[in-house]
Amino acid sequence: MKSNLNGEILDRLYKKIEERKNNDPQKSYSAKLLKKGSHKVAQKFGEEAVECLIECATKNPQNLISESADVLYHLLAMWVITDISPEDVWAELHKREKISGIEEKASRNLKSSK
Ligand SMILES: N=c1c2ncn([C@@H]3O[C@H](COP(=O)(O)OP(=O)(O)OP(=O)(O)O)[C@@H](O)[C@H]3O)c2ncn1[C@@H]1O[C@H](COP(=O)(O)O)[C@@H](O)[C@H]1O
């Protein structure tokens, strides 16, 4: 269903990864990854990010979609292992949006007063 394809999937995926924390590593990639610790999670994120930038640099959109999903998954795993929640990051983005909104408005007002 197209209408369900939105950012909410990140919140759901975060919860799933978090739930896997104490699961059997044989049955869950997340459990296996989280058991290896924060250095391993960060390393996997780095590897996926490099794969992503290669697909961007070589203009391969289909592969970039797939690698982007890997990057997002491993980013969420980093949040889980560092005990930060998606809301923490959404709040930071929201704060930045508000700041840049104020700046944009101020700059528009400045231009119109000239
Ligand atoms: N979205 C993902 C997801 N994206 C990427 N990956 C895994 O990330 C890994 C990255 O591929 P690599 O070949 O680099 O890694 P690997 O060789 O498997 O692992 P390493 O031994 O190198 O660490 C693959 O094993 C993918 O399966 C994911 N694993 C799980 N999920 C979702 O996470 C949720 C929980 O899944 P489980 O933890 O498996 O129960 C489910 O909704 C899954 O769909």
The ligand as an SDF file (V2000), in Angstrom:
LIG
                    3D

 44 47  0  0  0  0  0  0  0  0999 V2000
   16.2630   -4.3720    7.7530 N   0  0  0  0  0  0  0  0  0  0  0  0
   17.0170   -5.2960    8.0950 C   0  0  0  0  0  0  0  0  0  0  0  0
   18.3310   -5.4250    7.5450 C   0  0  0  0  0  0  0  0  0  0  0  0
   19.0060   -4.6860    6.6300 N   0  0  0  0  0  0  0  0  0  0  0  0
   20.2020   -5.2840    6.5030 C   0  0  0  0  0  0  0  0  0  0  0  0
   20.2910   -6.3810    7.2810 N   0  0  0  0  0  0  0  0  0  0  0  0
   21.3750   -7.3330    7.3860 C   0  0  0  0  0  0  0  0  0  0  0  0
   22.6090   -6.6560    7.3460 O   0  0  0  0  0  0  0  0  0  0  0  0
   23.5850   -7.5640    6.8480 C   0  0  0  0  0  0  0  0  0  0  0  0
   24.5130   -6.7580    5.9700 C   0  0  0  0  0  0  0  0  0  0  0  0
   25.0950   -7.5560    5.0230 O   0  0  0  0  0  0  0  0  0  0  0  0
   26.6320   -8.0060    5.0650 P   0  0  0  0  0  0  0  0  0  0  0  0
   26.7680   -9.0040    3.9780 O   0  0  0  0  0  0  0  0  0  0  0  0
   27.4980   -6.8130    5.0460 O   0  0  0  0  0  0  0  0  0  0  0  0
   26.7950   -8.6650    6.5130 O   0  0  0  0  0  0  0  0  0  0  0  0
   26.8950  -10.1940    6.9370 P   0  0  0  0  0  0  0  0  0  0  0  0
   27.9350  -10.8920    6.1300 O   0  0  0  0  0  0  0  0  0  0  0  0
   25.5340  -10.8320    6.9670 O   0  0  0  0  0  0  0  0  0  0  0  0
   27.3870   -9.9840    8.4550 O   0  0  0  0  0  0  0  0  0  0  0  0
   28.8640   -9.8410    9.0030 P   0  0  0  0  0  0  0  0  0  0  0  0
   29.2400  -11.2230    9.4550 O   0  0  0  0  0  0  0  0  0  0  0  0
   29.7340   -9.2610    7.9320 O   0  0  0  0  0  0  0  0  0  0  0  0
   28.7310   -8.8950   10.1700 O   0  0  0  0  0  0  0  0  0  0  0  0
   22.8540   -8.7210    6.1170 C   0  0  0  0  0  0  0  0  0  0  0  0
   23.0030   -9.9050    6.8600 O   0  0  0  0  0  0  0  0  0  0  0  0
   21.3960   -8.2530    6.1580 C   0  0  0  0  0  0  0  0  0  0  0  0
   20.4770   -9.3110    6.3600 O   0  0  0  0  0  0  0  0  0  0  0  0
   19.1430   -6.4900    7.9790 C   0  0  0  0  0  0  0  0  0  0  0  0
   18.7440   -7.3950    8.9130 N   0  0  0  0  0  0  0  0  0  0  0  0
   17.4980   -7.2730    9.4240 C   0  0  0  0  0  0  0  0  0  0  0  0
   16.6300   -6.2580    9.0360 N   0  0  0  0  0  0  0  0  0  0  0  0
   15.2710   -6.1630    9.6300 C   0  0  0  0  0  0  0  0  0  0  0  0
   15.4250   -6.1290   11.0390 O   0  0  0  0  0  0  0  0  0  0  0  0
   14.3080   -6.7620   11.6770 C   0  0  0  0  0  0  0  0  0  0  0  0
   14.8240   -7.7930   12.6550 C   0  0  0  0  0  0  0  0  0  0  0  0
   15.4980   -8.8030   11.9270 O   0  0  0  0  0  0  0  0  0  0  0  0
   16.3040   -9.9440   12.6860 P   0  0  0  0  0  0  0  0  0  0  0  0
   17.2730   -9.3040   13.5800 O   0  0  0  0  0  0  0  0  0  0  0  0
   16.9820  -10.7650   11.6090 O   0  0  0  0  0  0  0  0  0  0  0  0
   15.3080  -10.7410   13.4520 O   0  0  0  0  0  0  0  0  0  0  0  0
   13.4560   -7.3830   10.5580 C   0  0  0  0  0  0  0  0  0  0  0  0
   12.3790   -6.4970   10.3040 O   0  0  0  0  0  0  0  0  0  0  0  0
   14.4170   -7.4050    9.3570 C   0  0  0  0  0  0  0  0  0  0  0  0
   13.7210   -7.2640    8.1500 O   0  0  0  0  0  0  0  0  0  0  0  0
  1  2  2  0
  2  3  1  0
  2 31  1  0
  3  4  1  0
  3 28  2  0
  4  5  2  0
  5  6  1  0
  6  7  1  0
  6 28  1  0
  7  8  1  0
  7 26  1  0
  8  9  1  0
  9 10  1  0
  9 24  1  0
 10 11  1  0
 11 12  1  0
 12 13  2  0
 12 14  1  0
 12 15  1  0
 15 16  1  0
 16 17  2  0
 16 18  1  0
 16 19  1  0
 19 20  1  0
 20 21  2  0
 20 22  1  0
 20 23  1  0
 24 25  1  0
 24 26  1  0
 26 27  1  0
 28 29  1  0
 29 30  2  0
 30 31  1  0
 31 32  1  0
 32 33  1  0
 32 43  1  0
 33 34  1  0
 34 35  1  0
 34 41  1  0
 35 36  1  0
 36 37  1  0
 37 38  2  0
 37 39  1  0
 37 40  1  0
 41 42  1  0
 41 43  1  0
 43 44  1  0
M  END
$$$$
